[in-house]
Structures are given as C-alpha cells and as structure tokens.
Amino acid sequence: MPRIMPIRDLRKTSELSELAHTEQEPIFITKNGYSDLVVMSAELYDRYVSILRTDQAIFEAEEEMRNGGETVDAADAFDGLDKKYYG
C-alpha cells in the first residue's frame, strides 16, 4: 500500500530518509490534499531507472520491427560481437 504523507512532514528529514530506505517504496507527498511530490531512496531510484532503460530499449526494438526492421540470427550476432570485441 502506498505511503502518503502531508508536505509538513518533510521537516522530519531524518525520519523521512529512514522510512524511504526501510520500506524501499516511493513516498507520496501531498499539498493541500493533492499529490505534489514523490520521495524515494537513491537505491530505489536507480532500480527504477534501470527498469525504465530496459523497457525503453524493448519499446524501441518493437518500433523498429513494426517499421520494417530485419531480424538477425543470434549466432551471427554473437559471432560479430566476438570479432568486434575479442578479435
């Protein structure tokens, strides 16, 4: 269940930091009853960015295939990479 806190609780920086690191979930901050900010630990942010990059790469590959991209045999692709990086 998402953690929701009012903006006034941002004054409790040590408690907020501990909560973010302990729960490893985003903390939603509200202002006047409406969503305003999201706070999370740096580790969680890094994990989200990694997932986002992977999703973006998959999306781009799917778009390329929809727009007429050609498939490559996996064995040929790995042979090419071996030659390129390992001589």
N, CA, C and O atoms as a CHARMM CRD file, in Angstrom:
* protein
*
  348
    1    1 MET  N      0.84800  -1.17700   0.00000 PROA 1      0.00000
    2    1 MET  CA     0.00000   0.00000   0.00000 PROA 1      0.00000
    3    1 MET  C      0.89200   1.23800   0.00000 PROA 1      0.00000
    4    1 MET  O      1.84200   1.31400   0.78000 PROA 1      0.00000
    5    2 PRO  N      0.60100   2.20100  -0.85700 PROA 2      0.00000
    6    2 PRO  CA     1.48200   3.37400  -0.93100 PROA 2      0.00000
    7    2 PRO  C      1.46400   4.19800   0.34500 PROA 2      0.00000
    8    2 PRO  O      0.43800   4.33000   1.01300 PROA 2      0.00000
    9    3 ARG  N      2.61900   4.74300   0.66000 PROA 3      0.00000
   10    3 ARG  CA     2.75700   5.62800   1.83000 PROA 3      0.00000
   11    3 ARG  C      2.45900   7.04400   1.35800 PROA 3      0.00000
   12    3 ARG  O      3.05900   7.51800   0.39400 PROA 3      0.00000
   13    4 ILE  N      1.53600   7.72000   2.03100 PROA 4      0.00000
   14    4 ILE  CA     1.15400   9.08800   1.69200 PROA 4      0.00000
   15    4 ILE  C      1.35600   9.95000   2.92900 PROA 4      0.00000
   16    4 ILE  O      0.90100   9.60700   4.02000 PROA 4      0.00000
   17    5 MET  N      2.05500  11.08900   2.74400 PROA 5      0.00000
   18    5 MET  CA     2.35600  11.98000   3.87000 PROA 5      0.00000
   19    5 MET  C      2.07900  13.42500   3.46200 PROA 5      0.00000
   20    5 MET  O      2.24800  13.78100   2.29600 PROA 5      0.00000
   21    6 PRO  N      1.65800  14.25000   4.40300 PROA 6      0.00000
   22    6 PRO  CA     1.48300  15.66900   4.09200 PROA 6      0.00000
   23    6 PRO  C      2.83300  16.37100   3.98100 PROA 6      0.00000
   24    6 PRO  O      3.82400  15.92100   4.55700 PROA 6      0.00000
   25    7 ILE  N      2.86700  17.45900   3.24800 PROA 7      0.00000
   26    7 ILE  CA     4.11500  18.16600   2.99100 PROA 7      0.00000
   27    7 ILE  C      4.77000  18.67700   4.27600 PROA 7      0.00000
   28    7 ILE  O      5.99300  18.80800   4.33000 PROA 7      0.00000
   29    8 ARG  N      3.99400  18.95900   5.28600 PROA 8      0.00000
   30    8 ARG  CA     4.57100  19.46300   6.54300 PROA 8      0.00000
   31    8 ARG  C      5.51600  18.44500   7.17500 PROA 8      0.00000
   32    8 ARG  O      6.40700  18.82100   7.93700 PROA 8      0.00000
   33    9 ASP  N      5.33200  17.14900   6.86400 PROA 9      0.00000
   34    9 ASP  CA     6.20300  16.10900   7.41100 PROA 9      0.00000
   35    9 ASP  C      7.59200  16.09600   6.76900 PROA 9      0.00000
   36    9 ASP  O      8.46800  15.35800   7.21900 PROA 9      0.00000
   37   10 LEU  N      7.80300  16.89800   5.73000 PROA 10     0.00000
   38   10 LEU  CA     9.13000  16.97600   5.12600 PROA 10     0.00000
   39   10 LEU  C     10.14900  17.59900   6.07600 PROA 10     0.00000
   40   10 LEU  O     11.35500  17.45900   5.87500 PROA 10     0.00000
   41   11 ARG  N      9.67200  18.27800   7.09700 PROA 11     0.00000
   42   11 ARG  CA    10.57700  18.85900   8.09800 PROA 11     0.00000
   43   11 ARG  C     11.32000  17.77100   8.87900 PROA 11     0.00000
   44   11 ARG  O     12.41200  18.00600   9.39600 PROA 11     0.00000
   45   12 LYS  N     10.72800  16.60100   8.95800 PROA 12     0.00000
   46   12 LYS  CA    11.32400  15.48000   9.69200 PROA 12     0.00000
   47   12 LYS  C     12.23700  14.69500   8.74100 PROA 12     0.00000
   48   12 LYS  O     11.96200  13.54200   8.40900 PROA 12     0.00000
   49   13 THR  N     13.31500  15.33300   8.31300 PROA 13     0.00000
   50   13 THR  CA    14.14500  14.75300   7.26100 PROA 13     0.00000
   51   13 THR  C     14.76000  13.41100   7.63800 PROA 13     0.00000
   52   13 THR  O     14.80000  12.50000   6.81100 PROA 13     0.00000
   53   14 SER  N     15.23400  13.27600   8.86300 PROA 14     0.00000
   54   14 SER  CA    15.85400  12.00000   9.26100 PROA 14     0.00000
   55   14 SER  C     14.83900  10.87300   9.25600 PROA 14     0.00000
   56   14 SER  O     15.13800   9.77200   8.79300 PROA 14     0.00000
   57   15 GLU  N     13.64600  11.13300   9.76200 PROA 15     0.00000
   58   15 GLU  CA    12.59100  10.11500   9.78000 PROA 15     0.00000
   59   15 GLU  C     12.18000   9.74400   8.35600 PROA 15     0.00000
   60   15 GLU  O     11.97000   8.57100   8.04800 PROA 15     0.00000
   61   16 LEU  N     12.06700  10.74500   7.50000 PROA 16     0.00000
   62   16 LEU  CA    11.66700  10.50500   6.11100 PROA 16     0.00000
   63   16 LEU  C     12.72300   9.66500   5.39200 PROA 16     0.00000
   64   16 LEU  O     12.39000   8.73300   4.66000 PROA 16     0.00000
   65   17 SER  N     13.99100  10.00000   5.60400 PROA 17     0.00000
   66   17 SER  CA    15.08000   9.24000   4.99500 PROA 17     0.00000
   67   17 SER  C     15.06700   7.79100   5.46900 PROA 17     0.00000
   68   17 SER  O     15.18600   6.86500   4.66600 PROA 17     0.00000
   69   18 GLU  N     14.92500   7.60400   6.76300 PROA 18     0.00000
   70   18 GLU  CA    14.89200   6.24300   7.31000 PROA 18     0.00000
   71   18 GLU  C     13.72000   5.45100   6.74100 PROA 18     0.00000
   72   18 GLU  O     13.87200   4.28200   6.38700 PROA 18     0.00000
   73   19 LEU  N     12.56600   6.07700   6.65500 PROA 19     0.00000
   74   19 LEU  CA    11.37900   5.42300   6.11000 PROA 19     0.00000
   75   19 LEU  C     11.59300   5.03000   4.65100 PROA 19     0.00000
   76   19 LEU  O     11.23900   3.92500   4.24000 PROA 19     0.00000
   77   20 ALA  N     12.17500   5.94200   3.87100 PROA 20     0.00000
   78   20 ALA  CA    12.41800   5.65600   2.44900 PROA 20     0.00000
   79   20 ALA  C     13.38200   4.48900   2.27900 PROA 20     0.00000
   80   20 ALA  O     13.18900   3.65000   1.39900 PROA 20     0.00000
   81   21 HSD  N     14.41300   4.42900   3.10900 PROA 21     0.00000
   82   21 HSD  CA    15.38400   3.34200   2.99800 PROA 21     0.00000
   83   21 HSD  C     14.84400   2.02700   3.54700 PROA 21     0.00000
   84   21 HSD  O     15.16400   0.96200   3.01900 PROA 21     0.00000
   85   22 THR  N     14.04400   2.08500   4.58200 PROA 22     0.00000
   86   22 THR  CA    13.49200   0.87700   5.19500 PROA 22     0.00000
   87   22 THR  C     12.44500   0.22500   4.30200 PROA 22     0.00000
   88   22 THR  O     12.48800  -0.98200   4.06300 PROA 22     0.00000
   89   23 GLU  N     11.51500   1.01800   3.81500 PROA 23     0.00000
   90   23 GLU  CA    10.39100   0.46600   3.05300 PROA 23     0.00000
   91   23 GLU  C     10.72200   0.21000   1.58400 PROA 23     0.00000
   92   23 GLU  O     10.07300  -0.62100   0.94800 PROA 23     0.00000
   93   24 GLN  N     11.71900   0.90700   1.03400 PROA 24     0.00000
   94   24 GLN  CA    12.07800   0.76500  -0.37700 PROA 24     0.00000
   95   24 GLN  C     10.85100   0.86600  -1.28900 PROA 24     0.00000
   96   24 GLN  O     10.66900   0.07500  -2.21400 PROA 24     0.00000
   97   25 GLU  N     10.02900   1.85800  -0.99700 PROA 25     0.00000
   98   25 GLU  CA     8.84900   2.19300  -1.78200 PROA 25     0.00000
   99   25 GLU  C      8.78400   3.71000  -1.90000 PROA 25     0.00000
  100   25 GLU  O      9.26800   4.41400  -1.01400 PROA 25     0.00000
  101   26 PRO  N      8.20000   4.22600  -2.97000 PROA 26     0.00000
  102   26 PRO  CA     8.03700   5.67100  -3.06900 PROA 26     0.00000
  103   26 PRO  C      7.10700   6.19300  -1.97100 PROA 26     0.00000
  104   26 PRO  O      6.16600   5.51300  -1.56300 PROA 26     0.00000
  105   27 ILE  N      7.38500   7.39900  -1.50800 PROA 27     0.00000
  106   27 ILE  CA     6.53300   8.06100  -0.52000 PROA 27     0.00000
  107   27 ILE  C      5.89200   9.25200  -1.22300 PROA 27     0.00000
  108   27 ILE  O      6.59000  10.13700  -1.71700 PROA 27     0.00000
  109   28 PHE  N      4.58500   9.27000  -1.26600 PROA 28     0.00000
  110   28 PHE  CA     3.85800  10.33200  -1.94900 PROA 28     0.00000
  111   28 PHE  C      3.57500  11.45600  -0.97200 PROA 28     0.00000
  112   28 PHE  O      3.01900  11.23300   0.10400 PROA 28     0.00000
  113   29 ILE  N      3.96100  12.66800  -1.35100 PROA 29     0.00000
  114   29 ILE  CA     3.78800  13.84600  -0.51600 PROA 29     0.00000
  115   29 ILE  C      2.63100  14.66600  -1.07200 PROA 29     0.00000
  116   29 ILE  O      2.57700  14.96100  -2.26600 PROA 29     0.00000
  117   30 THR  N      1.70100  15.03100  -0.18000 PROA 30     0.00000
  118   30 THR  CA     0.54300  15.81500  -0.61300 PROA 30     0.00000
  119   30 THR  C      0.65500  17.25000  -0.11900 PROA 30     0.00000
  120   30 THR  O      1.26800  17.53200   0.91100 PROA 30     0.00000
  121   31 LYS  N      0.05300  18.13600  -0.87500 PROA 31     0.00000
  122   31 LYS  CA    -0.02000  19.55200  -0.51200 PROA 31     0.00000
  123   31 LYS  C     -1.46900  19.98300  -0.71400 PROA 31     0.00000
  124   31 LYS  O     -2.01100  19.88200  -1.81400 PROA 31     0.00000
  125   32 ASN  N     -2.07900  20.45900   0.34900 PROA 32     0.00000
  126   32 ASN  CA    -3.49700  20.84100   0.31800 PROA 32     0.00000
  127   32 ASN  C     -4.37800  19.68700  -0.16800 PROA 32     0.00000
  128   32 ASN  O     -5.37200  19.90600  -0.86000 PROA 32     0.00000
  129   33 GLY  N     -4.00700  18.46500   0.20000 PROA 33     0.00000
  130   33 GLY  CA    -4.81600  17.29800  -0.13100 PROA 33     0.00000
  131   33 GLY  C     -4.57600  16.71700  -1.50800 PROA 33     0.00000
  132   33 GLY  O     -5.22000  15.73700  -1.88300 PROA 33     0.00000
  133   34 TYR  N     -3.66000  17.30000  -2.27400 PROA 34     0.00000
  134   34 TYR  CA    -3.39200  16.82700  -3.63600 PROA 34     0.00000
  135   34 TYR  C     -1.95400  16.33500  -3.75000 PROA 34     0.00000
  136   34 TYR  O     -1.05700  16.83500  -3.07100 PROA 34     0.00000
  137   35 SER  N     -1.75300  15.36500  -4.60700 PROA 35     0.00000
  138   35 SER  CA    -0.41500  14.82700  -4.82600 PROA 35     0.00000
  139   35 SER  C      0.51400  15.93300  -5.33300 PROA 35     0.00000
  140   35 SER  O      0.15500  16.68400  -6.24100 PROA 35     0.00000
  141   36 ASP  N      1.72000  16.03100  -4.73800 PROA 36     0.00000
  142   36 ASP  CA     2.63200  17.11100  -5.09300 PROA 36     0.00000
  143   36 ASP  C      4.03700  16.61200  -5.40200 PROA 36     0.00000
  144   36 ASP  O      4.64800  17.06500  -6.37100 PROA 36     0.00000
  145   37 LEU  N      4.56300  15.68600  -4.59700 PROA 37     0.00000
  146   37 LEU  CA     5.93000  15.19700  -4.75100 PROA 37     0.00000
  147   37 LEU  C      5.98600  13.70000  -4.50400 PROA 37     0.00000
  148   37 LEU  O      5.07200  13.11100  -3.92700 PROA 37     0.00000
  149   38 VAL  N      7.07800  13.09800  -4.95200 PROA 38     0.00000
  150   38 VAL  CA     7.36600  11.70300  -4.62700 PROA 38     0.00000
  151   38 VAL  C      8.79900  11.65200  -4.12100 PROA 38     0.00000
  152   38 VAL  O      9.70500  12.19000  -4.75800 PROA 38     0.00000
  153   39 VAL  N      9.00500  11.00700  -2.97800 PROA 39     0.00000
  154   39 VAL  CA    10.32900  10.87200  -2.37300 PROA 39     0.00000
  155   39 VAL  C     10.66800   9.38800  -2.31700 PROA 39     0.00000
  156   39 VAL  O      9.83100   8.55500  -1.96900 PROA 39     0.00000
  157   40 MET  N     11.93800   9.06900  -2.67600 PROA 40     0.00000
  158   40 MET  CA    12.37400   7.67700  -2.60400 PROA 40     0.00000
  159   40 MET  C     13.87700   7.64400  -2.34900 PROA 40     0.00000
  160   40 MET  O     14.57300   8.64100  -2.54400 PROA 40     0.00000
  161   41 SER  N     14.36200   6.49900  -1.91500 PROA 41     0.00000
  162   41 SER  CA    15.79300   6.33900  -1.68300 PROA 41     0.00000
  163   41 SER  C     16.52500   6.33500  -3.02300 PROA 41     0.00000
  164   41 SER  O     15.93400   6.05900  -4.06700 PROA 41     0.00000
  165   42 ALA  N     17.81300   6.64500  -2.97800 PROA 42     0.00000
  166   42 ALA  CA    18.62400   6.64600  -4.19300 PROA 42     0.00000
  167   42 ALA  C     18.70000   5.23500  -4.79800 PROA 42     0.00000
  168   42 ALA  O     18.71300   5.07800  -6.01900 PROA 42     0.00000
  169   43 GLU  N     18.74900   4.22100  -3.93800 PROA 43     0.00000
  170   43 GLU  CA    18.80600   2.83500  -4.43100 PROA 43     0.00000
  171   43 GLU  C     17.54800   2.47900  -5.21400 PROA 43     0.00000
  172   43 GLU  O     17.62500   1.86000  -6.27500 PROA 43     0.00000
  173   44 LEU  N     16.39800   2.86800  -4.69000 PROA 44     0.00000
  174   44 LEU  CA    15.14400   2.59000  -5.37400 PROA 44     0.00000
  175   44 LEU  C     15.06800   3.35900  -6.68700 PROA 44     0.00000
  176   44 LEU  O     14.60800   2.82900  -7.69800 PROA 44     0.00000
  177   45 TYR  N     15.52000   4.60600  -6.67000 PROA 45     0.00000
  178   45 TYR  CA    15.53700   5.40600  -7.89100 PROA 45     0.00000
  179   45 TYR  C     16.40900   4.74100  -8.95100 PROA 45     0.00000
  180   45 TYR  O     16.00200   4.64400 -10.10900 PROA 45     0.00000
  181   46 ASP  N     17.60400   4.28000  -8.57400 PROA 46     0.00000
  182   46 ASP  CA    18.49900   3.60000  -9.51600 PROA 46     0.00000
  183   46 ASP  C     17.84100   2.35900 -10.10100 PROA 46     0.00000
  184   46 ASP  O     17.97300   2.08400 -11.29400 PROA 46     0.00000
  185   47 ARG  N     17.12900   1.60600  -9.25900 PROA 47     0.00000
  186   47 ARG  CA    16.43400   0.40700  -9.73600 PROA 47     0.00000
  187   47 ARG  C     15.34900   0.78100 -10.74800 PROA 47     0.00000
  188   47 ARG  O     15.21200   0.12500 -11.78100 PROA 47     0.00000
  189   48 TYR  N     14.57900   1.83200 -10.45400 PROA 48     0.00000
  190   48 TYR  CA    13.53300   2.28800 -11.37500 PROA 48     0.00000
  191   48 TYR  C     14.12400   2.75000 -12.69800 PROA 48     0.00000
  192   48 TYR  O     13.57300   2.45600 -13.75900 PROA 48     0.00000
  193   49 VAL  N     15.24200   3.47300 -12.64500 PROA 49     0.00000
  194   49 VAL  CA    15.87200   3.95500 -13.87600 PROA 49     0.00000
  195   49 VAL  C     16.36200   2.78100 -14.71400 PROA 49     0.00000
  196   49 VAL  O     16.22100   2.79600 -15.93700 PROA 49     0.00000
  197   50 SER  N     16.93100   1.77500 -14.08000 PROA 50     0.00000
  198   50 SER  CA    17.39900   0.59300 -14.79600 PROA 50     0.00000
  199   50 SER  C     16.24200  -0.10900 -15.50800 PROA 50     0.00000
  200   50 SER  O     16.36100  -0.50100 -16.66800 PROA 50     0.00000
  201   51 ILE  N     15.13600  -0.25900 -14.80700 PROA 51     0.00000
  202   51 ILE  CA    13.95000  -0.89200 -15.40200 PROA 51     0.00000
  203   51 ILE  C     13.43100  -0.04500 -16.55700 PROA 51     0.00000
  204   51 ILE  O     13.05300  -0.58000 -17.60000 PROA 51     0.00000
  205   52 LEU  N     13.41000   1.25700 -16.37900 PROA 52     0.00000
  206   52 LEU  CA    12.92600   2.16000 -17.42000 PROA 52     0.00000
  207   52 LEU  C     13.78900   2.06200 -18.67500 PROA 52     0.00000
  208   52 LEU  O     13.26700   2.04100 -19.78900 PROA 52     0.00000
  209   53 ARG  N     15.12100   2.00200 -18.49200 PROA 53     0.00000
  210   53 ARG  CA    16.01700   1.88100 -19.65300 PROA 53     0.00000
  211   53 ARG  C     15.77100   0.58200 -20.40400 PROA 53     0.00000
  212   53 ARG  O     15.76200   0.56700 -21.63500 PROA 53     0.00000
  213   54 THR  N     15.57400  -0.49700 -19.67600 PROA 54     0.00000
  214   54 THR  CA    15.29100  -1.78400 -20.31400 PROA 54     0.00000
  215   54 THR  C     13.97200  -1.72700 -21.07100 PROA 54     0.00000
  216   54 THR  O     13.89100  -2.17900 -22.21300 PROA 54     0.00000
  217   55 ASP  N     12.94000  -1.17400 -20.44200 PROA 55     0.00000
  218   55 ASP  CA    11.63600  -1.03800 -21.10500 PROA 55     0.00000
  219   55 ASP  C     11.74000  -0.16900 -22.34800 PROA 55     0.00000
  220   55 ASP  O     11.11700  -0.46800 -23.36700 PROA 55     0.00000
  221   56 GLN  N     12.52800   0.91500 -22.27500 PROA 56     0.00000
  222   56 GLN  CA    12.69700   1.80600 -23.42100 PROA 56     0.00000
  223   56 GLN  C     13.39400   1.08800 -24.57300 PROA 56     0.00000
  224   56 GLN  O     13.01600   1.25800 -25.73200 PROA 56     0.00000
  225   57 ALA  N     14.40700   0.28700 -24.25700 PROA 57     0.00000
  226   57 ALA  CA    15.11700  -0.46300 -25.29400 PROA 57     0.00000
  227   57 ALA  C     14.18600  -1.47100 -25.97100 PROA 57     0.00000
  228   57 ALA  O     14.22900  -1.63300 -27.19000 PROA 57     0.00000
  229   58 ILE  N     13.35300  -2.14100 -25.19400 PROA 58     0.00000
  230   58 ILE  CA    12.38900  -3.09800 -25.75300 PROA 58     0.00000
  231   58 ILE  C     11.38500  -2.36700 -26.64100 PROA 58     0.00000
  232   58 ILE  O     11.07200  -2.83100 -27.73800 PROA 58     0.00000
  233   59 PHE  N     10.88300  -1.23200 -26.17200 PROA 59     0.00000
  234   59 PHE  CA     9.92700  -0.44200 -26.95100 PROA 59     0.00000
  235   59 PHE  C     10.54500  -0.01400 -28.28500 PROA 59     0.00000
  236   59 PHE  O      9.90700  -0.12400 -29.33200 PROA 59     0.00000
  237   60 GLU  N     11.79600   0.47600 -28.24400 PROA 60     0.00000
  238   60 GLU  CA    12.45000   0.92000 -29.46700 PROA 60     0.00000
  239   60 GLU  C     12.66100  -0.23900 -30.43800 PROA 60     0.00000
  240   60 GLU  O     12.49500  -0.06800 -31.64600 PROA 60     0.00000
  241   61 ALA  N     13.02200  -1.40800 -29.93100 PROA 61     0.00000
  242   61 ALA  CA    13.20500  -2.57900 -30.78500 PROA 61     0.00000
  243   61 ALA  C     11.87800  -2.99400 -31.42600 PROA 61     0.00000
  244   61 ALA  O     11.84000  -3.34200 -32.60600 PROA 61     0.00000
  245   62 GLU  N     10.79900  -2.95700 -30.65200 PROA 62     0.00000
  246   62 GLU  CA     9.48600  -3.30100 -31.20500 PROA 62     0.00000
  247   62 GLU  C      9.06500  -2.30000 -32.28300 PROA 62     0.00000
  248   62 GLU  O      8.50400  -2.68500 -33.30900 PROA 62     0.00000
  249   63 GLU  N      9.33800  -1.01200 -32.04200 PROA 63     0.00000
  250   63 GLU  CA     9.02300   0.02200 -33.04100 PROA 63     0.00000
  251   63 GLU  C      9.82000  -0.21200 -34.32100 PROA 63     0.00000
  252   63 GLU  O      9.28700  -0.09300 -35.42500 PROA 63     0.00000
  253   64 GLU  N     11.09300  -0.54400 -34.16500 PROA 64     0.00000
  254   64 GLU  CA    11.93300  -0.80400 -35.33200 PROA 64     0.00000
  255   64 GLU  C     11.37500  -1.96300 -36.15200 PROA 64     0.00000
  256   64 GLU  O     11.34500  -1.89700 -37.38100 PROA 64     0.00000
  257   65 MET  N     10.93700  -3.01600 -35.48300 PROA 65     0.00000
  258   65 MET  CA    10.36800  -4.16800 -36.18700 PROA 65     0.00000
  259   65 MET  C      9.05700  -3.80400 -36.88100 PROA 65     0.00000
  260   65 MET  O      8.79600  -4.26800 -37.99100 PROA 65     0.00000
  261   66 ARG  N      8.23200  -2.97900 -36.23800 PROA 66     0.00000
  262   66 ARG  CA     6.97300  -2.54700 -36.86900 PROA 66     0.00000
  263   66 ARG  C      7.23700  -1.69600 -38.11100 PROA 66     0.00000
  264   66 ARG  O      6.43500  -1.66900 -39.04400 PROA 66     0.00000
  265   67 ASN  N      8.37000  -1.00600 -38.10400 PROA 67     0.00000
  266   67 ASN  CA     8.69900  -0.12700 -39.22600 PROA 67     0.00000
  267   67 ASN  C      9.61600  -0.79300 -40.24800 PROA 67     0.00000
  268   67 ASN  O     10.33700  -0.11600 -40.98000 PROA 67     0.00000
  269   68 GLY  N      9.58400  -2.11100 -40.29100 PROA 68     0.00000
  270   68 GLY  CA    10.30600  -2.83300 -41.33200 PROA 68     0.00000
  271   68 GLY  C     11.70100  -3.29400 -40.96600 PROA 68     0.00000
  272   68 GLY  O     12.47100  -3.65000 -41.85700 PROA 68     0.00000
  273   69 GLY  N     12.04700  -3.30300 -39.73300 PROA 69     0.00000
  274   69 GLY  CA    13.36500  -3.77800 -39.31600 PROA 69     0.00000
  275   69 GLY  C     13.54200  -5.24500 -39.63600 PROA 69     0.00000
  276   69 GLY  O     12.57100  -5.99800 -39.72300 PROA 69     0.00000
  277   70 GLU  N     14.77800  -5.64100 -39.80800 PROA 70     0.00000
  278   70 GLU  CA    15.06200  -7.03300 -40.14900 PROA 70     0.00000
  279   70 GLU  C     15.64000  -7.76300 -38.93800 PROA 70     0.00000
  280   70 GLU  O     16.38300  -7.18900 -38.14200 PROA 70     0.00000
  281   71 THR  N     15.28500  -9.02900 -38.82000 PROA 71     0.00000
  282   71 THR  CA    15.83300  -9.84000 -37.73600 PROA 71     0.00000
  283   71 THR  C     17.22900 -10.33300 -38.11500 PROA 71     0.00000
  284   71 THR  O     17.57300 -10.41400 -39.29400 PROA 71     0.00000
  285   72 VAL  N     18.01500 -10.65600 -37.10700 PROA 72     0.00000
  286   72 VAL  CA    19.36100 -11.17400 -37.30300 PROA 72     0.00000
  287   72 VAL  C     19.45900 -12.47800 -36.52300 PROA 72     0.00000
  288   72 VAL  O     18.99400 -12.57000 -35.38700 PROA 72     0.00000
  289   73 ASP  N     20.06400 -13.47300 -37.13800 PROA 73     0.00000
  290   73 ASP  CA    20.26200 -14.75100 -36.46000 PROA 73     0.00000
  291   73 ASP  C     21.15600 -14.52700 -35.23600 PROA 73     0.00000
  292   73 ASP  O     22.17800 -13.84700 -35.33000 PROA 73     0.00000
  293   74 ALA  N     20.77600 -15.09200 -34.10500 PROA 74     0.00000
  294   74 ALA  CA    21.51600 -14.87900 -32.86300 PROA 74     0.00000
  295   74 ALA  C     22.96000 -15.34600 -32.97100 PROA 74     0.00000
  296   74 ALA  O     23.86500 -14.67300 -32.47800 PROA 74     0.00000
  297   75 ALA  N     23.18300 -16.47100 -33.60000 PROA 75     0.00000
  298   75 ALA  CA    24.55300 -16.99000 -33.74300 PROA 75     0.00000
  299   75 ALA  C     25.41200 -16.00800 -34.53900 PROA 75     0.00000
  300   75 ALA  O     26.56800 -15.76600 -34.19400 PROA 75     0.00000
  301   76 ASP  N     24.84200 -15.44200 -35.60700 PROA 76     0.00000
  302   76 ASP  CA    25.57600 -14.45300 -36.40900 PROA 76     0.00000
  303   76 ASP  C     25.85600 -13.19600 -35.59100 PROA 76     0.00000
  304   76 ASP  O     26.94500 -12.62800 -35.67700 PROA 76     0.00000
  305   77 ALA  N     24.89400 -12.76800 -34.81300 PROA 77     0.00000
  306   77 ALA  CA    25.06900 -11.57000 -33.99300 PROA 77     0.00000
  307   77 ALA  C     26.17900 -11.77500 -32.96500 PROA 77     0.00000
  308   77 ALA  O     27.02000 -10.89400 -32.78100 PROA 77     0.00000
  309   78 PHE  N     26.19200 -12.92500 -32.29700 PROA 78     0.00000
  310   78 PHE  CA    27.22900 -13.19100 -31.30800 PROA 78     0.00000
  311   78 PHE  C     28.60400 -13.35600 -31.95100 PROA 78     0.00000
  312   78 PHE  O     29.61400 -12.94400 -31.38100 PROA 78     0.00000
  313   79 ASP  N     28.64000 -13.96000 -33.14100 PROA 79     0.00000
  314   79 ASP  CA    29.91800 -14.07500 -33.85600 PROA 79     0.00000
  315   79 ASP  C     30.46000 -12.69300 -34.19100 PROA 79     0.00000
  316   79 ASP  O     31.65500 -12.43700 -34.04400 PROA 79     0.00000
  317   80 GLY  N     29.59200 -11.81300 -34.63700 PROA 80     0.00000
  318   80 GLY  CA    30.00700 -10.44900 -34.96200 PROA 80     0.00000
  319   80 GLY  C     30.51500  -9.70700 -33.73400 PROA 80     0.00000
  320   80 GLY  O     31.51000  -8.98600 -33.80500 PROA 80     0.00000
  321   81 LEU  N     29.82800  -9.88600 -32.60700 PROA 81     0.00000
  322   81 LEU  CA    30.27700  -9.24400 -31.36800 PROA 81     0.00000
  323   81 LEU  C     31.61700  -9.79900 -30.90400 PROA 81     0.00000
  324   81 LEU  O     32.48300  -9.04900 -30.45500 PROA 81     0.00000
  325   82 ASP  N     31.78500 -11.11300 -31.01400 PROA 82     0.00000
  326   82 ASP  CA    33.06800 -11.72600 -30.63800 PROA 82     0.00000
  327   82 ASP  C     34.20200 -11.15200 -31.48200 PROA 82     0.00000
  328   82 ASP  O     35.26200 -10.81100 -30.95600 PROA 82     0.00000
  329   83 LYS  N     33.98000 -11.04700 -32.78200 PROA 83     0.00000
  330   83 LYS  CA    35.01500 -10.49800 -33.66700 PROA 83     0.00000
  331   83 LYS  C     35.31000  -9.05900 -33.34800 PROA 83     0.00000
  332   83 LYS  O     36.46800  -8.64200 -33.33100 PROA 83     0.00000
  333   84 LYS  N     34.25700  -8.28900 -33.09200 PROA 84     0.00000
  334   84 LYS  CA    34.41600  -6.85900 -32.82400 PROA 84     0.00000
  335   84 LYS  C     35.17200  -6.59300 -31.53700 PROA 84     0.00000
  336   84 LYS  O     36.05700  -5.73800 -31.50100 PROA 84     0.00000
  337   85 TYR  N     34.83100  -7.32200 -30.47600 PROA 85     0.00000
  338   85 TYR  CA    35.40200  -7.02000 -29.15000 PROA 85     0.00000
  339   85 TYR  C     36.55900  -7.91100 -28.73800 PROA 85     0.00000
  340   85 TYR  O     37.34800  -7.53000 -27.87300 PROA 85     0.00000
  341   86 TYR  N     36.68000  -9.09600 -29.33900 PROA 86     0.00000
  342   86 TYR  CA    37.72600 -10.02600 -28.91000 PROA 86     0.00000
  343   86 TYR  C     38.66100 -10.44400 -30.04600 PROA 86     0.00000
  344   86 TYR  O     39.50900 -11.32000 -29.87700 PROA 86     0.00000
  345   87 GLY  N     38.49500  -9.80500 -31.20400 PROA 87     0.00000
  346   87 GLY  CA    39.41600 -10.07500 -32.31700 PROA 87     0.00000
  347   87 GLY  C     39.08300 -11.35600 -32.94900 PROA 87     0.00000
  348   87 GLY  O     39.74300 -11.76200 -33.90600 PROA 87     0.00000
